[in-house]
Amino acid sequence: MPYRIKTSDTDLQAALRRIATEQIDRALSEIDDVAIPLTERVHQVRKRCKKLRGLIRLVRPVFAGYERENVALRDAARRLSGLRDTQTLIATYDAVCVQFADEIDRRAFGPIRGRLTRDAKAAAANPDLAAQVDAFRDAMQAVRARAPDWTLEDGGFDAIEAGLCKTYARARTRMKHARSDGSDAAMHEWRKRVKYHWYHARLLTPVYPAMMAPWVAEADRLSDLLGDHHDLAVFEARLARTPDAFGDATSLAAFRALLGKRKAMLAERALATGRMLLAEDPDALVDRWTRYLSLWQAKTA
């Protein structure tokens, strides 16, 4: 069940309903799969929600139900954010230590890792977690019940033009702001727009795989760079809230310096990648991609 349009989709509305139903069914299956650790299940279903939000954003201009479904999916994912956030901090800590392994004595940062581990265990043992999982399941089942009746004002595939153009243009605008502003908030806003553009490229991959697949890969790489940057910013904020919980001040200051160094490196790489990926004028990109789509439709008719 790939996250993309198919030749069997009779129109855009049919594709929307099919893809949404498939993604929701996968999320419902994954959240209840006890063979998978709960942290991994949470990670998977939150990704499903993001993919679904990317899907409906592509058709937003012609989808009257967008706001309702976007809020429903956003809130469903947020119910599980606490557990996922604690795991992300641990992964970020480990990535920093690996990158600077030749420069540090990792034992000095043991209290930081220890506190993160305790936080993660506490989140997993949260007595409210089962209720949060149940609430997530209920919310997704409600969206699943509505999805087969989702209706677009224009069901033709050319209706993606406005949604595709808006998302790509916003990614370019946010990149320019991130470059001039340089703040964590600006980088995070850019990241969100890049991720939506990545989802849109994935959905359209079949129209010209030889061209679209490399684009998807590069958008994915940029999204990862910005995601790692955001994780570091979240880590910095966590350390700042309760610095006394993470060991002695000297070691903490040294670790925070490493966070800043890695974050600066990621920002530089992301901006360099973004300037290349997002170099094309929005109207030109949309015209090119919709031409691919038209030729694909004619070929598969």
ZAMARGU-4260 file (C-alpha; in steps of 0.2 Angstrom, whole numbers, plus 5000, padded with zeros to 4 digits):
<rodrens>
0) 5000/5000/5000 | 5012/5014/4994 | 5009/5032/4998 | 5006/5038/4980 | 4993/5039/4967
5) 4990/5024/4956 | 4984/5021/4938 | 4969/5013/4945 | 4963/5029/4954 | 4949/5035/4943
10) 4951/5053/4949 | 4959/5064/4962 | 4945/5061/4974 | 4946/5042/4973 | 4965/5043/4976
15) 4962/5054/4991 | 4950/5042/4999 | 4960/5027/4995 | 4977/5033/5001 | 4969/5040/5017
20) 4960/5024/5021 | 4975/5014/5018 | 4986/5025/5030 | 4973/5025/5043 | 4971/5006/5043
25) 4989/5004/5044 | 4990/5016/5059 | 4976/5007/5068 | 4984/4990/5065 | 5001/4997/5071
30) 4995/5004/5087 | 4988/4988/5092 | 5003/4977/5087 | 5010/4970/5103 | 5024/4962/5094
35) 5031/4980/5091 | 5038/4990/5106 | 5026/5003/5111 | 5039/5017/5107 | 5041/5011/5090
40) 5022/5009/5088 | 5020/5027/5093 | 5033/5033/5081 | 5025/5024/5067 | 5007/5030/5070
45) 5013/5048/5072 | 5022/5047/5055 | 5005/5041/5048 | 4996/5056/5054 | 5009/5067/5046
50) 5008/5059/5030 | 4989/5060/5031 | 4990/5079/5034 | 5002/5081/5019 | 4989/5071/5009
55) 4975/5083/5013 | 4986/5098/5012 | 4989/5094/4993 | 4970/5095/4990 | 4966/5109/5003
60) 4960/5122/4990 | 4946/5110/4984 | 4943/5101/5000 | 4930/5109/5012 | 4933/5096/5025
65) 4952/5101/5027 | 4951/5111/5043 | 4941/5098/5052 | 4952/5083/5047 | 4968/5092/5049
70) 4964/5097/5067 | 4958/5079/5071 | 4974/5071/5064 | 4985/5084/5073 | 4977/5082/5089
75) 4977/5063/5088 | 4996/5063/5086 | 4998/5075/5100 | 4991/5063/5112 | 5006/5052/5110
80) 5019/5066/5109 | 5026/5064/5127 | 5032/5046/5125 | 5040/5050/5108 | 5048/5066/5114
85) 5058/5057/5127 | 5064/5044/5115 | 5070/5058/5103 | 5080/5066/5116 | 5090/5050/5120
90) 5093/5047/5101 | 5099/5065/5099 | 5110/5063/5114 | 5118/5048/5107 | 5120/5056/5089
95) 5130/5070/5097 | 5141/5059/5107 | 5145/5048/5091 | 5149/5064/5081 | 5161/5071/5094
100) 5167/5054/5100 | 5185/5059/5097 | 5184/5075/5107 | 5175/5070/5123 | 5175/5059/5138
105) 5158/5052/5137 | 5158/5047/5155 | 5157/5065/5160 | 5140/5066/5152 | 5133/5051/5161
110) 5121/5061/5172 | 5113/5068/5156 | 5110/5051/5148 | 5104/5044/5165 | 5091/5058/5167
115) 5085/5056/5150 | 5083/5037/5152 | 5073/5040/5168 | 5062/5052/5160 | 5059/5040/5146
120) 5055/5026/5158 | 5043/5037/5168 | 5034/5042/5151 | 5032/5024/5147 | 5025/5020/5164
125) 5013/5034/5164 | 4996/5028/5170 | 4987/5039/5158 | 4997/5032/5143 | 4984/5018/5140
130) 4970/5031/5140 | 4980/5041/5128 | 4982/5026/5116 | 4963/5023/5117 | 4959/5041/5113
135) 4971/5041/5098 | 4963/5025/5092 | 4945/5032/5094 | 4951/5048/5085 | 4958/5039/5070
140) 4943/5027/5069 | 4932/5043/5068 | 4942/5050/5053 | 4942/5033/5045 | 4923/5033/5046
145) 4922/5050/5037 | 4936/5046/5024 | 4926/5036/5011 | 4914/5051/5010 | 4927/5065/5008
150) 4922/5076/4993 | 4932/5088/4983 | 4925/5102/4974 | 4935/5097/4959 | 4940/5079/4957
155) 4951/5081/4942 | 4970/5078/4945 | 4973/5096/4939 | 4966/5101/4956 | 4982/5098/4964
160) 4990/5113/4956 | 4985/5126/4969 | 4990/5115/4984 | 5006/5110/4977 | 5011/5128/4972
165) 5006/5135/4989 | 5017/5122/4999 | 5032/5123/4988 | 5031/5142/4988 | 5030/5143/5007
170) 5045/5131/5008 | 5055/5144/4998 | 5049/5159/5008 | 5052/5150/5025 | 5070/5146/5018
175) 5073/5164/5015 | 5067/5169/5032 | 5077/5155/5040 | 5093/5161/5031 | 5090/5179/5037
180) 5083/5176/5054 | 5094/5161/5059 | 5082/5157/5074 | 5077/5139/5079 | 5059/5145/5077
185) 5062/5150/5059 | 5071/5134/5055 | 5057/5124/5062 | 5044/5133/5052 | 5055/5130/5036
190) 5056/5111/5041 | 5037/5109/5042 | 5035/5116/5024 | 5049/5106/5017 | 5041/5090/5025
195) 5024/5094/5016 | 5033/5097/5000 | 5042/5080/5002 | 5025/5071/5005 | 5018/5079/4989
200) 5033/5073/4979 | 5031/5056/4986 | 5012/5056/4981 | 5017/5060/4963 | 5032/5049/4961
205) 5023/5037/4948 | 5020/5051/4936 | 5039/5051/4931 | 5049/5040/4943 | 5066/5043/4934
210) 5064/5062/4939 | 5053/5061/4954 | 5062/5048/4964 | 5078/5058/4965 | 5068/5073/4970
215) 5060/5063/4984 | 5076/5057/4990 | 5084/5075/4991 | 5068/5082/4999 | 5069/5068/5012
220) 5087/5072/5016 | 5083/5090/5018 | 5069/5086/5029 | 5080/5075/5040 | 5093/5088/5042
225) 5080/5101/5048 | 5072/5087/5059 | 5089/5084/5067 | 5091/5103/5069 | 5074/5104/5078
230) 5078/5090/5089 | 5094/5099/5095 | 5084/5114/5099 | 5071/5104/5109 | 5086/5096/5118
235) 5093/5114/5122 | 5076/5119/5129 | 5075/5104/5140 | 5092/5107/5147 | 5088/5125/5151
240) 5072/5121/5160 | 5080/5111/5174 | 5099/5112/5172 | 5102/5105/5190 | 5095/5089/5185
245) 5108/5085/5172 | 5124/5084/5183 | 5138/5097/5186 | 5138/5114/5178 | 5154/5112/5169
250) 5150/5096/5160 | 5133/5103/5156 | 5140/5118/5148 | 5152/5107/5138 | 5138/5097/5132
255) 5128/5112/5127 | 5142/5119/5117 | 5142/5102/5107 | 5124/5104/5104 | 5127/5122/5097
260) 5141/5116/5086 | 5131/5102/5079 | 5116/5113/5076 | 5126/5125/5067 | 5134/5112/5055
265) 5116/5105/5052 | 5109/5122/5048 | 5124/5126/5035 | 5121/5109/5027 | 5102/5112/5026
270) 5103/5129/5019 | 5115/5123/5005 | 5104/5109/5001 | 5088/5120/5001 | 5096/5132/4989
275) 5098/5119/4977 | 5081/5109/4980 | 5071/5125/4980 | 5079/5135/4967 | 5065/5133/4954
280) 5051/5146/4953 | 5035/5139/4960 | 5025/5142/4944 | 5038/5133/4934 | 5039/5118/4946
285) 5020/5116/4946 | 5019/5118/4927 | 5033/5105/4925 | 5025/5092/4937 | 5008/5094/4931
290) 5014/5091/4913 | 5022/5075/4919 | 5005/5071/4927 | 4995/5075/4911 | 5007/5064/4901
295) 5006/5050/4913 | 4987/5051/4913 | 4987/5050/4894 | 4999/5035/4894 | 4989/5025/4907
300) 4972/5029/4900
</rodrens>
